[in-house]
Amino acid sequence: MEFSLTDEQQDFRKVAQGIAERFDESYWQEIDGAERFPQEFWDVLAEKGVLGIAIPEAYGGLGRSWLDLVIVAEALAEFGAGMDGAGILINGPVFGGSLITRHGNEEQKKKYLPGLVKGAVWAGAFTEADSGSNVSAIRTRAVLDGDHYVVDGQKMFISQVPAAKHMVILARTERLDESKKTQGFSLLTTDLPDPGVTFQPMKKLGCHFMATGSVYIEGLRVPCENVVGPADKAWGALFDVLNPERFLLAAVCVGTGMLALRKAAEYASQRTVWGKQPIGSYQGVQFPLAEAAVHLASARLKVYQAAWLYDEHSRECGLVSAQAKYAAAHAALEAADNAIQVLGGSGYMAETGLERHWRNLRVNRIAPVSDEMTLAFLAQNMLGLPRSY
């Protein structure tokens, strides 16, 4: 068991730091205020090969591990990009990369992966308003019509559709069999824009770097060749997307939490109120920040473990990904909240970025899976308690 980073992974961190430091706080403030996709940052990620880290070399990637990508995502967030810049990695390496690399056929890999490495944005249309966390209850249907599927349905809380070139859709291709609830699903890819896909944006608390809203799918024709993985049996392929989504976002949480602590520690080392001692010398200021740092360090271990298990194609990945996501989401939010408290009124102001980081991090207790569903899953699978959902 090896806990230290390799020389190559240390180099990846330095590259990520260099990218993040090219974009200052004013850039992310502009992105947040304009509520737009950070295209300039995304273009640099593509230029520097970040989007292709976990893509095989045969398709233009670097052929490295998902653990390497996680280390880069964490570093991007920690050195200035926060969730705004690192969170968007799900819209390429995850929704497109993990799915096509693991479950695409050779033609699909040749068609999609080189473009992904060069910067093609992907959206994932999985969730629906009525089904919520109960994925088996989705109503979007794909009906076979010759050599095409005709897709109709509505997806909710879907992000980055306006910026996306491709979208993967989870749809029922067989009617629900109550005795086999996880069967009858397929994953289909489509190019965007398409007249059969309409996006309706929604206002939200944070994460303004990604447009989020409802997706209305009506009469969308998808060639049968665009089904990724086995038709009607996409459950396993779906979780080869959802698990990396969880542990990658957990890595981004860890990095963003560390960014918040860096800001707080720098401020506390300089700020004086009474006498000559900086407020960072007071234990009342030190202890909350140190405690948050311990929680982030602990979460990081689970994140790295989850990524390693994914690289090893281990069935344990789902369980550890849930642990990592829960631990990182709470640790990062705690760090951001404590950082705001240390800066006081300044922390509440937009110019420091801390209020934005707090707003962005809050979503991780809800999405991509809620705290409550995560704990129910962990209670069942870690403690052997009866299934509660």
Secondary structure, DSSP 8 states (H G I E B T S, - for coil): ---S--HHHHHHHHHHHHHHHTS-HHHHHHHHHHT---HHHHHHHHHTTGGGTTS-GGGTS----HHHHHHHHHHHIIIIIHHHHHGGGGGTIIIIIIHHHHH--HHHHHHHHHHHHHT--EEEE---TTTTT-GGG---EEEEETTEEEEEEEEEEEE-TTT-SEEEEEEESS---TT-TT-SEEEEEEESS-TTEEEEE---SS-TTS-EEEEEEEEEEEEGGGEESSTTB-HHHHHHHHHHHHHHHHHHHHHHHHHHHHHHHHHHHH-BSSSSSBGGGSHHHHHHHHHHHHHHHHHHHHHHHHHHHHHTT-TTHHHHHHHHHHHHHHHHHHHHHHHHHHHTHHHHSGGGSHHHHHHHHHGGGTSSS-HHHHHHHHHHHHH------
